[in-house]
Amino acid sequence: MNEQWRPVSGFTDADNLLLTNSRQEHRLRFHPTQPSTTGEGNSHAVLTAEDVLTIRGQRGRKIQDALAREYGVGQRTISKIQLRVTWRHLP
């Protein structure tokens, strides 16, 4: 299940926030033992938390394409990691 909820058209930001909160509450109430789907807890994760921290440390030092080849992911993945769009739960 996707943690990032898309806004519902025709609703205000406040309405969408309430919808998001109620979905999260539902997940916590009815699926409390569901494993984490963020970071390494995601079964489709290619990178580890250590890899992500290393990639962030290389920002401005190494070309994203080179990092992507080194870690076996796409350049866009590297960009999103370095901009903290993904793996936001890490420092």
DRENDO-1510 file (C-alpha; in Angstrom, 1 decimal, always signed):
<recs>
REC; n; res; u; v; w
REC; 1; MET; +0.0; +0.0; +0.0 .
REC; 2; ASN; +1.4; +3.4; -0.9 .
REC; 3; GLU; +2.2; +5.7; +2.0 .
REC; 4; GLN; +2.1; +8.8; -0.3 .
REC; 5; TRP; -1.6; +9.6; -0.9 .
REC; 6; ARG; -2.5; +11.6; -4.0 .
REC; 7; PRO; -4.9; +14.5; -3.4 .
REC; 8; VAL; -8.5; +13.9; -4.3 .
REC; 9; SER; -9.8; +16.4; -6.8 .
REC; 10; GLY; -12.6; +18.7; -5.7 .
REC; 11; PHE; -11.5; +18.6; -2.0 .
REC; 12; THR; -9.6; +21.3; -0.1 .
REC; 13; ASP; -6.1; +20.7; +1.4 .
REC; 14; ALA; -7.8; +20.3; +4.8 .
REC; 15; ASP; -10.1; +17.6; +3.4 .
REC; 16; ASN; -7.2; +15.7; +1.9 .
REC; 17; LEU; -5.3; +15.9; +5.1 .
REC; 18; LEU; -8.2; +14.3; +7.0 .
REC; 19; LEU; -8.4; +11.6; +4.4 .
REC; 20; THR; -4.7; +10.9; +4.7 .
REC; 21; ASN; -4.9; +10.7; +8.4 .
REC; 22; SER; -7.9; +8.4; +8.4 .
REC; 23; ARG; -6.2; +6.0; +6.0 .
REC; 24; GLN; -3.1; +5.9; +8.2 .
REC; 25; GLU; -5.2; +5.4; +11.3 .
REC; 26; HIS; -7.0; +2.5; +9.5 .
REC; 27; ARG; -3.7; +0.9; +8.6 .
REC; 28; LEU; -2.4; +1.2; +12.2 .
REC; 29; ARG; -5.7; -0.1; +13.7 .
REC; 30; PHE; -6.4; -3.0; +11.4 .
REC; 31; HIS; -2.8; -3.9; +10.3 .
REC; 32; PRO; -0.6; -3.2; +13.3 .
REC; 33; THR; +1.8; -6.1; +12.7 .
REC; 34; GLN; +2.3; -5.2; +9.1 .
REC; 35; PRO; +6.0; -4.9; +8.5 .
REC; 36; SER; +7.5; -1.5; +7.6 .
REC; 37; THR; +7.5; -0.8; +3.9 .
REC; 38; THR; +10.1; +2.0; +4.1 .
REC; 39; GLY; +13.7; +1.6; +3.3 .
REC; 40; GLU; +15.1; -1.9; +3.7 .
REC; 41; GLY; +11.8; -3.1; +5.1 .
REC; 42; ASN; +10.4; -2.9; +1.5 .
REC; 43; SER; +10.8; -6.2; -0.2 .
REC; 44; HIS; +11.7; -4.5; -3.4 .
REC; 45; ALA; +14.5; -2.4; -1.9 .
REC; 46; VAL; +17.8; -2.7; -3.9 .
REC; 47; LEU; +19.8; -0.4; -1.6 .
REC; 48; THR; +20.6; -0.6; +2.1 .
REC; 49; ALA; +20.5; +2.3; +4.5 .
REC; 50; GLU; +24.3; +2.3; +4.5 .
REC; 51; ASP; +24.3; +2.6; +0.7 .
REC; 52; VAL; +21.9; +5.6; +0.9 .
REC; 53; LEU; +24.0; +7.4; +3.4 .
REC; 54; THR; +27.1; +6.8; +1.2 .
REC; 55; ILE; +25.3; +8.0; -1.9 .
REC; 56; ARG; +24.2; +11.2; +0.0 .
REC; 57; GLY; +27.8; +11.8; +1.1 .
REC; 58; GLN; +28.9; +11.6; -2.6 .
REC; 59; ARG; +26.7; +14.5; -3.7 .
REC; 60; GLY; +28.7; +16.9; -5.7 .
REC; 61; ARG; +31.8; +14.6; -5.6 .
REC; 62; LYS; +30.7; +11.9; -8.0 .
REC; 63; ILE; +28.5; +12.0; -11.1 .
REC; 64; GLN; +25.0; +10.5; -10.5 .
REC; 65; ASP; +25.3; +8.2; -13.6 .
REC; 66; ALA; +28.5; +6.7; -12.1 .
REC; 67; LEU; +26.8; +6.1; -8.7 .
REC; 68; ALA; +23.8; +4.6; -10.5 .
REC; 69; ARG; +26.0; +2.1; -12.3 .
REC; 70; GLU; +27.9; +1.3; -9.2 .
REC; 71; TYR; +24.8; +0.5; -7.1 .
REC; 72; GLY; +22.7; -1.0; -9.9 .
REC; 73; VAL; +20.0; +1.6; -9.9 .
REC; 74; GLY; +18.9; +4.4; -12.2 .
REC; 75; GLN; +20.2; +7.9; -12.2 .
REC; 76; ARG; +16.8; +9.2; -11.2 .
REC; 77; THR; +16.9; +7.0; -8.1 .
REC; 78; ILE; +20.3; +8.5; -7.1 .
REC; 79; SER; +18.9; +12.0; -7.7 .
REC; 80; LYS; +15.8; +11.4; -5.5 .
REC; 81; ILE; +18.0; +10.0; -2.8 .
REC; 82; GLN; +20.3; +13.0; -2.8 .
REC; 83; LEU; +17.4; +15.4; -2.8 .
REC; 84; ARG; +15.8; +13.5; +0.0 .
REC; 85; VAL; +12.6; +12.8; -2.0 .
REC; 86; THR; +13.1; +9.1; -1.2 .
REC; 87; TRP; +14.6; +7.5; +2.0 .
REC; 88; ARG; +13.4; +10.6; +3.9 .
REC; 89; HIS; +13.4; +8.6; +7.2 .
REC; 90; LEU; +17.2; +8.6; +7.2 .
REC; 91; PRO; +19.2; +11.5; +8.5 .
</recs>
